[in-house]
């Protein structure tokens, strides 16, 4: 019987025929990471990937303990990548103590990942707008999470009873929002695009902010550079 380590070593990873990123001339690549990300995101959507907008959000608390979870990208603007959640949730508490965070998109079927790092800034008004746009079951889940998210749960029956009550309220009042619901925008300091090349290693391209957007009043300038795999 094989060991777990041996089983892992024998698993297939990426198929042949993956797209490649031509980096023979960096000047021909988009001037901002936002543009290249949008192109890659469109490729993921066109390829029929499930949940291409899912991303891993990594945060650290004031003691340096790192936490990660998968969240949904809510928007991409000149300011950065947006996500939402409760201000008093574990991620909200982490960001309140230490705003520096990282996002990771992984599009396995295309052999691609994108890593984004920078400070996350809360925006309650955008959070309220996001909450109102959610369908009733999603709003009910958010309302259940007020002052309860990640707390110990006695039983699923207890949860289901609270969820059913909140779903009824959410359907009856579309403007009702969770008081702690917040949107954050992660303003990138650096963005890395990673593309596997089957049998030939990986290609890594990093956009590095010459001066981050949160320290300027005009457009951020970016330096593009290749990285050793």
C-alpha positions in Angstrom: 0.0 0.0 0.0 1.4 3.4 -1.0 2.0 6.1 1.6 0.1 9.3 1.5 3.3 11.1 0.3 3.6 8.6 -2.6 0.0 9.1 -3.5 0.5 12.9 -3.6 3.6 12.5 -5.8 1.7 10.4 -8.3 -1.3 12.8 -8.8 -1.6 14.6 -12.1 -1.3 18.3 -12.0 -1.7 20.2 -15.3 -2.6 18.9 -18.7 -0.9 19.7 -22.0 -2.0 22.5 -24.3 -2.2 25.2 -21.7 -2.1 28.9 -22.7 1.2 30.7 -22.4 2.1 34.3 -21.5 4.5 35.8 -24.1 7.1 37.7 -22.1 9.7 38.2 -24.9 9.0 41.9 -24.7 7.5 43.3 -21.5 6.7 46.6 -23.2 3.9 44.8 -25.2 2.2 43.7 -22.0 -0.5 45.9 -20.4 0.8 48.9 -18.4 -1.3 48.0 -15.3 -1.9 44.7 -13.6 -5.7 45.5 -13.6 -5.7 45.2 -17.4 -3.9 41.8 -17.5 -6.0 40.5 -14.7 -9.2 41.4 -16.6 -7.9 39.6 -19.7 -7.0 36.5 -17.6 -10.3 36.6 -15.8 -12.1 36.7 -19.2 -10.1 33.7 -20.3 -11.3 31.8 -17.2 -14.9 32.8 -17.8 -14.7 31.8 -21.5 -13.2 28.4 -20.5 -16.2 27.7 -18.3 -14.3 27.5 -15.1 -16.5 27.3 -12.0 -16.4 30.3 -9.6 -13.5 32.1 -11.4 -14.2 35.0 -9.0 -13.3 32.9 -5.9 -10.1 34.0 -4.2 -8.1 33.2 -1.1 -7.9 36.1 1.3 -4.9 35.8 3.7 -4.8 38.1 6.7 -2.7 38.3 9.9 -3.7 39.5 13.4 -1.7 41.8 15.6 0.4 38.9 16.9 1.3 37.8 13.4 -0.9 34.7 13.3 -1.9 34.1 9.7 -5.5 33.1 8.6 -6.8 32.3 5.2 -10.3 31.7 3.7 -11.9 31.7 0.3 -14.1 34.7 -0.5 -15.7 36.2 -3.6 -14.3 39.1 -5.5 -17.0 41.8 -5.6 -15.4 44.3 -8.0 -12.2 45.5 -9.6 -11.7 49.2 -9.9 -8.8 51.6 -10.2 -8.6 51.4 -6.4 -8.1 47.7 -6.3 -9.9 44.4 -5.7 -13.0 44.4 -3.5 -14.4 41.8 -1.1 -17.0 42.0 1.7 -17.9 40.5 5.1 -18.7 41.3 8.7 -16.5 43.9 10.4 -16.4 41.8 13.6 -15.7 38.5 11.8 -12.2 36.9 12.1 -11.1 38.5 8.9 -12.6 41.9 9.9 -10.8 41.8 13.3 -7.5 40.8 11.5 -7.8 43.7 9.1 -8.7 46.1 11.9 -5.5 45.2 13.7 -3.3 44.8 10.6 -4.6 46.1 7.2 -2.0 44.3 5.1 -3.5 41.4 3.3 -3.0 39.1 0.2 -5.4 37.7 -2.4 -4.7 34.6 -4.5 -6.7 33.5 -7.5 -6.0 29.9 -8.8 -7.4 28.9 -12.2 -6.2 25.3 -12.2 -7.6 24.4 -15.6 -5.6 27.1 -17.2 -2.4 26.6 -15.1 -2.6 30.1 -13.8 -2.6 31.9 -10.5 -2.5 35.6 -9.6 -1.2 36.9 -6.3 -2.1 40.4 -5.0 -0.7 42.1 -1.9 -1.4 45.4 -0.3 -3.4 47.2 2.4 -7.2 46.7 2.7 -9.4 49.7 3.4 -12.9 49.3 4.8 -15.9 51.1 3.1 -19.2 50.7 5.0 -21.3 52.5 2.3 -20.1 50.2 -0.4 -20.7 47.3 2.0 -24.3 48.3 2.5 -24.8 48.6 -1.3 -23.3 45.2 -1.8 -25.6 43.7 0.9 -28.7 45.0 -0.7 -27.7 43.5 -4.1 -27.5 40.0 -2.7 -30.4 37.6 -3.2 -32.6 36.9 -0.2 -30.9 33.6 0.9 -27.5 35.3 0.8 -28.8 38.3 2.8 -30.3 35.9 5.3 -27.0 34.2 5.7 -25.3 37.5 6.3 -27.9 38.5 8.9 -27.4 35.2 10.7 -23.7 36.0 10.8 -24.2 39.3 12.7 -22.5 38.8 16.1 -22.5 35.0 15.5 -20.0 34.3 12.7 -17.3 31.7 13.7 -18.8 31.3 17.2 -19.6 27.8 18.5 -22.9 26.4 17.3 -25.0 24.1 19.5 -26.7 22.3 16.6 -27.7 22.6 13.0 -31.3 22.8 14.0 -30.5 25.9 16.0 -28.9 27.5 12.9 -31.7 26.4 10.6 -34.4 28.0 12.8 -32.5 31.3 12.9 -31.8 31.1 9.2 -35.5 30.5 8.4 -36.5 33.5 10.4 -33.9 35.8 8.8 -34.9 34.5 5.4 -38.5 35.6 6.0 -37.4 39.0 7.2 -35.0 39.4 4.3 -37.7 38.6 1.7 -40.1 41.0 3.4 -37.6 43.9 3.7 -35.0 44.0 0.8 -33.5 47.1 2.3 -32.6 45.5 5.6 -28.9 45.2 6.0 -26.5 43.6 8.5 -25.2 46.4 10.7 -21.6 45.0 10.6 -21.5 44.3 6.8 -18.5 46.0 5.3 -16.7 46.1 2.0 -12.9 46.3 1.7 -10.8 47.3 -1.2 -7.3 45.9 -1.4 -5.0 48.4 -3.0 -2.2 46.5 -4.7 1.4 47.2 -3.9 2.5 44.2 -6.1 0.6 41.8 -8.3 2.2 38.6 -9.6 1.0 36.6 -12.6 2.1 32.9 -12.6 1.7 30.7 -15.6 2.8 27.0 -15.7 4.6 25.7 -18.8 4.2 21.9 -18.8 7.6 20.3 -18.7 9.4 23.7 -18.7 8.8 25.2 -15.3 6.8 28.3 -14.8 6.6 31.9 -16.0 6.3 34.6 -13.3 5.6 38.3 -14.0 5.4 40.9 -11.3 3.9 44.3 -11.4 5.4 46.4 -8.6 4.0 49.8 -7.7 6.6 52.5 -8.0 4.5 54.5 -5.5 1.3 52.8 -4.2 -2.0 54.4 -5.1 -2.9 55.1 -1.5 0.1 57.5 -1.2 -0.7 59.4 -4.4 -3.5 61.5 -5.8 -2.8 60.6 -9.4 -2.3 57.4 -11.4 -0.1 54.7 -10.0 3.0 53.8 -12.1 4.0 50.2 -12.3 7.3 48.4 -12.9 7.1 45.1 -14.8 9.7 42.4 -14.1 10.3 38.7 -14.6 11.0 36.5 -11.6 12.9 33.3 -11.4 10.5 30.4 -10.8 
